[in-house]
Amino acid sequence: MPNDRIDNEGAVIVEKSLQYGARSVTSILKPVIMCLILSVWFVRALQSPSTGQTYSPVMPYREKEGDDDSSKLSGALLNAIIFVGVILGMTIVLLVLYRAKCTKLIFGWLAATMILLLGGSGGYIFARLFLLYNIEMDIITFYIFLWNFTAVGVLAIFWHAPTIVRQSYLVFISAEMAWVFAQFPNWTAWALLIALALYDLFAVLAPCGPLKSLVETVQERGDMIPALVYDAEKRPVSLPVTQRDPSWARRNQSGAASDNGSAGPRALEAEASLMDDVDDRIGPHAESSPLPASPQPMPPPNRAPRGPNEPAQSGHYEHPTTPEITNSHLAAPSQTREQGDEEYGDEEDDDDEHGVKLGLGDFVFYSVLTAKAALFDYTTVFACAIAVLTGLCVTLFLLSMLEKALPALPLSIAFGAIFYYAVSRFGAPMAAAFATQHIFL
């Protein structure tokens, strides 16, 4: 029956939309989990009595064992405020350079930073891991390995490489930076995490927020600054041409009905009405509107009305828009992409597909929280990891409900801090007491 066919097509479209939304969320949860695991491994494997506390050169306060809690708190707050101020200043400088179209200077700045991270801190981590796991390697071979590792990383991030290679390097860099920040003293580290969560609220939600201005400028220009965001780049679900363009199905069914004479004007009007109902359920401009299960519904981009003599582009399907999480916040995408051929979407290169984007700052400070928990015990690690992922999922849910840009750090940091305190103070001691008494729950 024609009516059953139309309803089935609408159900298939909704099902494909739900599948794409689920894949978009899982595509960003997987790298976050991998970064958490990698940072915990670095902290547990590289921890030794000789490893002292680390401080940033901009931090004036050095925590000592003999200091009382009030001195540690005031000193930690001072360190956090200065550190956040430095981040704010660097963000403003980056925004000014980007608006001035000094892209070569920005690329050089970021490339030098990546070289130092991969060749400097990365070389130290590899050397410690080789000694720990008794991997024999002479100094010449080690430097050749480190040179190739750094060169491939810079080329993958700033030029071209398979998607999995680029994503792996970004996850490694995030875990490496998290390991460095995890060496901060406890008071300073937790004060820094809380201060960054509050700064994220201001930078994203305030009208004059630097991150908000940077993302808006990036979207206006239609390009992306490399090494600042992780791009999930999930391939969209291709829909048949009959599901991509309801008008094509309406014309096809009308033509078939006129050929066999089995449907009258009322039947055709009923089919058109049902098609309109399908359009209403999917949303206006189904070709370019975001799918219902997308984490952030956004209004469809402005499109010129189709002329009366202009043929419908039934062979093309535009990529459903997905949210970007850029520089520690969730934002709208800057563009959509067209997919498709005569019957199904063309299989383009994976490097050209864009999905959910998460700022590397989120990766880093999510991992810092779990890395600090790894210095306590694994029970606290699991609790903090679940809290961080829960906060990220709640943020995505709120994003789809409120339909506005939201910061990605505050909820995850708040949940993680609460779970860290609850488990380390009450959960772990209680579990240890039960274990000594051979009580298992």
C-alpha positions as CSV (number, residue, x, y, z in Angstrom):
1,M,0.0,0.0,0.0
2,P,1.3,3.5,-0.8
3,N,0.4,4.8,2.7
4,D,2.2,2.0,4.4
5,R,5.2,2.7,2.3
6,I,5.3,6.3,3.3
7,D,5.0,5.5,7.0
8,N,7.8,2.9,6.7
9,E,10.0,5.5,5.0
10,G,9.4,8.0,7.8
11,A,10.1,5.3,10.4
12,V,13.4,4.4,8.7
13,I,14.5,8.1,8.6
14,V,13.8,8.4,12.3
15,E,15.7,5.2,13.0
16,K,18.7,6.3,11.0
17,S,18.6,9.6,12.9
18,L,18.7,7.9,16.2
19,Q,21.6,5.7,15.1
20,Y,23.5,8.7,14.0
21,G,22.9,10.5,17.3
22,A,24.1,7.5,19.3
23,R,27.2,7.1,17.1
24,S,28.0,10.8,17.6
25,V,27.9,10.4,21.4
26,T,29.9,7.2,21.5
27,S,32.5,8.5,19.0
28,I,33.5,11.1,21.6
29,L,33.2,8.9,24.7
30,K,35.6,6.4,23.4
31,P,38.6,8.7,23.0
32,V,37.8,10.3,26.4
33,I,37.9,6.8,28.0
34,M,41.2,6.0,26.2
35,C,42.7,9.3,27.4
36,L,41.6,8.6,31.0
37,I,43.2,5.1,30.9
38,L,46.4,6.3,29.4
39,S,46.8,9.1,31.9
40,V,46.2,6.7,34.8
41,W,48.8,4.3,33.4
42,F,51.3,7.1,33.1
43,V,50.8,8.2,36.7
44,R,50.9,4.6,38.2
45,A,53.8,3.5,36.1
46,L,56.0,6.5,36.4
47,Q,55.3,7.2,40.1
48,S,58.4,6.8,42.2
49,P,59.8,8.2,45.5
50,S,62.3,10.3,43.4
51,T,59.4,12.0,41.5
52,G,58.8,15.2,43.3
53,Q,56.1,17.8,43.0
54,T,55.9,19.9,39.9
55,Y,55.1,23.6,39.7
56,S,54.5,25.9,36.8
57,P,57.0,28.8,36.5
58,V,54.1,31.3,36.9
59,M,53.1,29.8,40.3
60,P,54.6,31.8,43.1
61,Y,53.5,29.6,46.0
62,R,55.5,26.4,46.8
63,E,53.6,24.0,49.0
64,K,55.5,22.6,52.0
65,E,54.7,19.8,54.4
66,G,54.9,22.1,57.4
67,D,52.4,24.6,56.1
68,D,49.0,24.7,57.8
69,D,45.7,24.2,55.8
70,S,44.9,27.9,55.6
71,S,48.4,28.7,54.1
72,K,48.0,25.8,51.6
73,L,44.5,27.0,50.6
74,S,45.5,30.7,50.1
75,G,48.6,29.7,48.2
76,A,46.7,27.2,46.0
77,L,44.1,29.9,45.2
78,L,46.8,32.3,44.3
79,N,48.5,29.8,42.0
80,A,45.2,28.9,40.4
81,I,44.2,32.5,39.8
82,I,47.6,33.3,38.2
83,F,47.5,30.2,36.0
84,V,43.9,30.9,34.8
85,G,45.0,34.5,34.1
86,V,47.8,33.2,31.9
87,I,45.4,31.0,30.0
88,L,43.0,33.9,29.5
89,G,45.9,36.0,28.2
90,M,47.0,33.3,25.7
91,T,43.5,32.8,24.5
92,I,43.1,36.6,23.9
93,V,46.4,36.6,22.0
94,L,45.3,33.6,19.9
95,L,42.0,35.4,19.2
96,V,43.7,38.6,18.1
97,L,46.1,36.7,15.8
98,Y,43.3,34.7,14.3
99,R,41.2,37.8,13.6
100,A,44.3,39.4,12.1
101,K,44.7,36.4,9.8
102,C,48.1,35.6,11.1
103,T,47.6,31.9,10.4
104,K,51.3,31.2,9.7
105,L,52.3,32.6,13.0
106,I,49.6,30.6,14.8
107,F,50.7,27.4,13.0
108,G,54.3,28.0,13.9
109,W,53.4,28.7,17.6
110,L,51.3,25.5,17.8
111,A,53.8,23.4,15.9
112,A,56.6,24.4,18.2
113,T,54.5,23.5,21.2
114,M,53.7,20.1,19.7
115,I,57.4,19.5,19.0
116,L,58.3,20.3,22.7
117,L,55.5,18.1,24.0
118,L,56.2,15.1,21.7
119,G,60.0,15.4,21.7
120,G,60.6,16.7,25.2
121,S,58.0,15.4,27.6
122,G,57.2,12.4,25.3
123,G,60.8,11.5,25.2
124,Y,61.1,11.5,29.0
125,I,58.0,9.3,29.3
126,F,59.3,6.8,26.7
127,A,62.7,6.7,28.4
128,R,61.1,6.0,31.8
129,L,58.7,3.3,30.3
130,F,61.6,1.6,28.5
131,L,63.6,1.4,31.8
132,L,60.5,0.2,33.7
133,Y,59.6,-2.6,31.3
134,N,63.3,-3.5,30.5
135,I,63.1,-2.6,26.8
136,E,66.7,-2.6,25.6
137,M,67.6,0.2,23.1
138,D,70.8,2.1,22.5
139,I,70.8,5.9,22.6
140,I,71.2,6.3,18.8
141,T,68.2,4.1,18.1
142,F,66.2,5.9,20.8
143,Y,66.8,9.3,19.3
144,I,66.0,8.0,15.8
145,F,62.7,6.6,17.2
146,L,61.9,9.9,19.0
147,W,62.7,11.9,15.9
148,N,60.3,9.9,13.8
149,F,57.7,9.8,16.4
150,T,57.7,13.6,16.7
151,A,57.9,14.3,13.0
152,V,55.0,12.0,12.2
153,G,53.0,13.6,15.0
154,V,53.5,17.1,13.7
155,L,52.7,16.1,10.1
156,A,49.6,14.2,11.3
157,I,48.2,17.1,13.3
158,F,49.0,20.0,11.0
159,W,49.1,18.4,7.5
160,H,47.6,15.1,6.5
161,A,47.4,11.6,7.9
162,P,44.9,8.8,8.4
163,T,42.2,9.7,10.9
164,I,43.2,7.1,13.4
165,V,46.8,8.3,13.5
166,R,45.8,12.0,14.1
167,Q,43.3,11.0,16.8
168,S,45.9,8.8,18.5
169,Y,48.4,11.6,18.7
170,L,45.9,14.0,20.1
171,V,44.9,11.5,22.8
172,F,48.5,10.9,23.6
173,I,49.3,14.6,23.9
174,S,46.3,15.1,26.2
175,A,47.3,12.2,28.5
176,E,50.9,13.5,28.5
177,M,49.8,17.0,29.6
178,A,47.5,15.4,32.2
179,W,50.4,13.5,33.7
180,V,52.4,16.7,34.0
181,F,49.5,18.6,35.7
182,A,48.9,15.6,38.0
183,Q,52.4,16.2,39.5
184,F,51.1,19.5,41.0
185,P,50.4,19.4,44.8
186,N,47.0,18.3,45.8
187,W,45.8,21.7,47.0
188,T,47.1,23.5,43.9
189,A,45.7,20.8,41.5
190,W,42.2,20.9,43.0
191,A,42.1,24.6,43.2
192,L,43.2,24.8,39.6
193,L,40.5,22.4,38.4
194,I,37.8,24.3,40.2
195,A,39.1,27.7,38.9
196,L,39.2,26.4,35.3
197,A,35.6,25.1,35.6
198,L,34.5,28.6,36.7
199,Y,36.6,30.2,34.0
200,D,35.0,27.9,31.5
201,L,31.6,29.2,32.5
202,F,32.7,32.8,31.9
203,A,34.6,32.2,28.7
204,V,31.7,30.4,27.1
205,L,28.5,31.9,28.4
206,A,29.5,35.5,28.9
207,P,28.8,37.8,25.9
208,C,32.4,38.9,25.9
209,G,33.9,35.5,26.7
210,P,37.1,34.8,24.8
211,L,36.3,31.2,23.8
212,K,32.8,32.3,22.6
213,S,34.4,35.0,20.4
214,L,37.0,32.6,19.1
215,V,34.5,30.0,18.1
216,E,32.2,32.5,16.5
217,T,35.1,33.8,14.5
218,V,36.2,30.3,13.5
219,Q,32.6,29.5,12.3
220,E,32.4,32.8,10.3
221,R,35.6,32.0,8.5
222,G,34.6,28.3,8.0
223,D,38.0,26.8,9.0
224,M,39.4,25.2,12.1
225,I,42.6,25.8,14.1
226,P,44.5,22.5,14.4
227,A,45.9,20.9,17.6
228,L,43.1,22.6,19.7
229,V,40.2,20.2,19.1
230,Y,39.7,16.5,18.7
231,D,37.5,15.6,15.7
232,A,35.6,12.4,16.0
233,E,34.9,12.4,12.3
234,K,32.2,9.7,12.2
235,R,30.8,8.8,8.8
236,P,27.1,9.7,8.6
237,V,24.4,7.1,7.9
238,S,23.6,7.2,4.2
239,L,19.9,7.2,3.3
240,P,18.3,6.0,0.1
241,V,17.2,8.6,-2.3
242,T,13.5,8.0,-1.5
243,Q,14.2,8.8,2.1
244,R,16.5,11.7,1.5
245,D,14.0,13.6,-0.7
246,P,10.3,13.1,0.1
247,S,9.4,15.2,-2.9
248,W,11.1,12.6,-5.1
249,A,8.9,9.9,-3.6
250,R,5.8,12.0,-4.0
251,R,6.6,12.6,-7.7
252,N,7.5,9.0,-8.3
253,Q,4.3,7.7,-6.7
254,S,2.2,10.2,-8.5
255,G,3.7,9.2,-11.8
256,A,3.2,5.5,-11.1
257,A,-0.4,6.1,-10.1
258,S,-1.1,8.1,-13.3
259,D,0.4,5.3,-15.4
260,N,-1.6,2.4,-14.0
261,G,-4.7,4.5,-13.3
262,S,-5.2,2.8,-9.9
263,A,-5.2,6.0,-7.8
264,G,-7.5,8.9,-8.2
265,P,-7.0,12.6,-7.2
266,R,-8.1,11.9,-3.6
267,A,-5.5,9.1,-3.2
268,L,-2.8,11.4,-4.5
269,E,-3.8,14.1,-2.1
270,A,-3.8,11.7,0.8
271,E,-0.3,10.5,-0.1
272,A,0.9,14.1,-0.4
273,S,-0.7,14.9,3.0
274,L,1.0,11.9,4.6
275,M,4.3,13.0,3.1
276,D,3.8,16.4,4.6
277,D,3.2,14.7,8.0
278,V,6.5,12.8,7.5
279,D,8.2,16.1,6.7
280,D,6.8,17.7,9.9
281,R,8.0,14.8,12.0
282,I,11.5,15.1,10.7
283,G,11.6,18.8,10.7
284,P,11.7,21.5,8.1
285,H,14.2,21.2,5.3
286,A,15.0,17.6,6.1
287,E,18.0,17.7,3.7
288,S,20.0,20.1,5.9
289,S,18.4,20.1,9.3
290,P,19.9,18.4,12.2
291,L,18.7,14.9,13.0
292,P,16.4,14.5,16.0
293,A,18.9,12.4,18.0
294,S,21.8,14.9,17.4
295,P,23.2,16.1,20.7
296,Q,22.5,19.8,19.7
297,P,19.6,20.7,17.5
298,M,20.4,23.7,15.5
299,P,18.2,25.8,13.1
300,P,18.7,24.9,9.4
301,P,21.2,27.0,7.5
302,N,19.8,29.7,5.3
303,R,19.1,28.4,1.8
304,A,17.9,30.2,-1.3
305,P,14.4,29.0,-2.3
306,R,14.3,26.5,-5.2
307,G,13.1,28.0,-8.4
308,P,10.1,26.5,-10.2
309,N,12.3,25.2,-13.0
310,E,15.2,24.1,-10.9
311,P,15.3,20.3,-10.6
312,A,15.2,18.8,-7.1
313,Q,18.6,17.5,-6.0
314,S,17.4,14.0,-5.2
315,G,20.8,12.5,-5.6
316,H,22.5,14.5,-2.8
317,Y,22.2,14.2,1.0
318,E,23.7,16.8,3.2
319,H,25.6,15.7,6.2
320,P,23.4,16.2,9.3
321,T,24.9,18.8,11.6
322,T,26.6,17.8,14.8
323,P,27.8,19.9,17.7
324,E,31.3,21.0,18.2
325,I,33.0,21.0,21.5
326,T,35.7,23.5,20.9
327,N,38.2,24.8,23.4
328,S,36.3,23.4,26.4
329,H,32.8,24.1,25.4
330,L,30.0,22.8,23.2
331,A,29.2,24.9,20.2
332,A,27.2,24.7,16.9
333,P,28.9,23.4,13.8
334,S,30.2,25.7,11.1
335,Q,29.1,23.9,8.0
336,T,27.3,20.9,6.6
337,R,28.5,18.5,3.9
338,E,26.8,17.0,1.0
339,Q,26.8,13.2,0.6
340,G,25.3,10.8,-2.0
341,D,25.1,9.5,-5.5
342,E,22.2,8.2,-7.6
343,E,21.0,5.7,-5.0
344,Y,23.3,5.9,-1.9
345,G,25.8,8.4,-0.6
346,D,29.3,8.4,-2.2
347,E,31.9,6.9,0.0
348,E,34.3,9.8,0.4
349,D,37.6,9.7,2.3
350,D,37.2,9.5,6.1
351,D,39.5,12.5,6.5
352,D,36.9,14.8,5.0
353,E,34.1,13.7,7.3
354,H,33.5,15.8,10.4
355,G,31.7,14.7,13.6
356,V,31.5,15.8,17.2
357,K,34.5,17.9,18.3
358,L,35.9,18.1,21.8
359,G,38.5,20.7,22.9
360,L,41.8,19.2,24.0
361,G,41.6,21.2,27.2
362,D,38.6,19.0,28.2
363,F,40.6,15.8,27.6
364,V,43.5,17.2,29.7
365,F,41.6,18.3,32.8
366,Y,39.2,15.3,32.7
367,S,42.4,13.2,32.8
368,V,44.0,15.3,35.5
369,L,41.1,14.5,37.8
370,T,41.3,10.8,37.3
371,A,45.1,10.9,37.4
372,K,45.0,12.5,40.9
373,A,42.6,9.8,41.9
374,A,45.1,7.2,40.6
375,L,47.5,8.4,43.3
376,F,45.0,7.2,45.9
377,D,43.6,3.9,44.8
378,Y,41.8,2.2,41.9
379,T,38.4,2.4,43.6
380,T,38.6,6.2,43.5
381,V,39.8,6.0,39.9
382,F,36.7,4.1,38.7
383,A,34.4,6.4,40.7
384,C,36.0,9.5,39.2
385,A,36.0,8.1,35.7
386,I,32.3,7.3,35.9
387,A,31.6,10.7,37.3
388,V,33.5,12.5,34.5
389,L,31.7,10.5,31.8
390,T,28.3,11.1,33.5
391,G,29.0,14.8,33.6
392,L,29.9,14.8,29.9
393,C,26.7,12.9,29.0
394,V,24.5,15.2,31.1
395,T,26.1,18.2,29.4
396,L,25.2,16.7,26.0
397,F,21.7,16.1,27.1
398,L,21.3,19.7,28.5
399,L,22.7,20.9,25.2
400,S,20.0,19.2,23.2
401,M,17.3,20.5,25.6
402,L,18.5,24.1,25.9
403,E,19.7,24.5,22.3
404,K,22.5,26.8,23.3
405,A,26.3,26.6,23.7
406,L,27.3,25.2,27.1
407,P,30.7,24.7,28.7
408,A,31.9,21.1,28.9
409,L,34.1,21.3,32.1
410,P,31.9,22.4,35.0
411,L,29.6,19.4,35.4
412,S,32.3,16.8,34.9
413,I,34.7,18.5,37.3
414,A,31.9,19.0,39.9
415,F,30.8,15.4,39.7
416,G,34.4,14.2,39.8
417,A,35.3,16.3,42.8
418,I,32.2,15.1,44.7
419,F,32.9,11.4,43.9
420,Y,36.6,11.8,44.7
421,Y,35.9,13.2,48.1
422,A,33.1,10.7,48.9
423,V,35.0,7.6,47.8
424,S,38.4,8.6,49.2
425,R,37.0,9.6,52.6
426,F,34.2,7.1,53.1
427,G,34.0,4.5,50.3
428,A,37.6,3.2,50.3
429,P,38.1,3.0,54.1
430,M,34.8,1.2,54.4
431,A,35.8,-1.3,51.7
432,A,39.1,-1.9,53.4
433,A,37.4,-2.5,56.7
434,F,35.0,-5.0,55.1
435,A,37.9,-6.8,53.4
436,T,39.7,-7.3,56.7
437,Q,36.6,-8.8,58.2
438,H,36.0,-11.0,55.0
439,I,32.7,-9.2,54.3
440,F,31.8,-9.0,50.7
441,L,28.9,-7.0,49.3
